[in-house]
Amino acid sequence: MGRGGRRPGEPIYLRRHILALAGAVALPVVIVQGYKAFVGPLSFDVQLLVVIIVSIFSGIGLHYFYRSSARNEP
């Protein structure tokens, strides 16, 4: 193994992966807070529902995003 090489089985974390993960974590909070700031207050139930729905879709997006890199793993 040369300098900067990875060991077999070590995950690949590219800059785009870290940015996508940070976006998926921050997106539900940003959406709810943005709505509250620009439109109006939301009940706790609606906030929870929005966060759950956005988190599910973010998780699916991350799955597809990371899957393409995992296929190229030697």
C-alpha positions as CSV (number, residue, x, y, z in Angstrom):
1,M,0.0,0.0,0.0
2,G,1.5,3.3,-1.1
3,R,1.1,6.7,0.5
4,G,-2.5,7.8,0.6
5,G,-3.8,4.4,-0.3
6,R,-6.8,2.8,1.3
7,R,-6.9,-0.6,3.0
8,P,-9.3,-3.1,1.5
9,G,-12.8,-2.6,2.9
10,E,-12.1,1.0,4.0
11,P,-15.0,3.2,3.0
12,I,-14.7,6.0,0.4
13,Y,-15.6,9.4,1.7
14,L,-15.5,12.0,-1.0
15,R,-16.2,15.6,-0.5
16,R,-19.5,15.3,-2.3
17,H,-20.5,12.5,0.1
18,I,-19.8,14.6,3.1
19,L,-21.7,17.6,1.6
20,A,-24.7,15.4,0.7
21,L,-24.8,14.0,4.2
22,A,-24.6,17.4,5.8
23,G,-27.4,18.6,3.5
24,A,-29.6,15.6,4.4
25,V,-29.1,16.3,8.1
26,A,-29.6,20.1,7.9
27,L,-32.4,20.1,5.3
28,P,-35.4,19.2,7.5
29,V,-34.4,21.8,10.1
30,V,-33.9,24.5,7.4
31,I,-37.2,23.8,5.8
32,V,-39.2,24.0,9.0
33,Q,-37.4,27.1,10.3
34,G,-37.6,28.8,6.9
35,Y,-41.3,28.2,6.8
36,K,-41.8,29.5,10.3
37,A,-39.7,32.6,9.6
38,F,-41.3,33.5,6.2
39,V,-44.8,32.1,6.3
40,G,-46.0,31.5,9.9
41,P,-46.0,29.2,12.8
42,L,-46.5,25.4,12.5
43,S,-47.9,23.1,15.1
44,F,-45.6,20.5,16.5
45,D,-47.4,17.7,14.7
46,V,-46.9,19.3,11.3
47,Q,-43.3,20.1,12.1
48,L,-42.7,16.4,13.0
49,L,-44.5,15.2,9.9
50,V,-42.4,17.5,7.6
51,V,-39.2,16.4,9.3
52,I,-40.1,12.7,9.0
53,I,-41.1,13.0,5.3
54,V,-38.0,15.1,4.3
55,S,-35.7,12.7,6.3
56,I,-37.1,9.7,4.5
57,F,-36.6,11.2,1.0
58,S,-33.1,12.5,2.0
59,G,-32.3,8.9,3.2
60,I,-33.4,7.5,-0.1
61,G,-31.4,10.1,-2.0
62,L,-28.3,9.3,0.1
63,H,-28.8,5.6,-0.7
64,Y,-28.7,6.2,-4.4
65,F,-25.9,8.8,-4.0
66,Y,-23.6,6.4,-2.1
67,R,-24.6,3.3,-4.0
68,S,-23.0,4.5,-7.2
69,S,-19.7,5.0,-5.5
70,A,-19.9,1.6,-3.7
71,R,-20.3,-0.1,-7.1
72,N,-16.9,1.2,-8.1
73,E,-15.3,-0.2,-5.0
74,P,-12.6,-2.8,-5.9
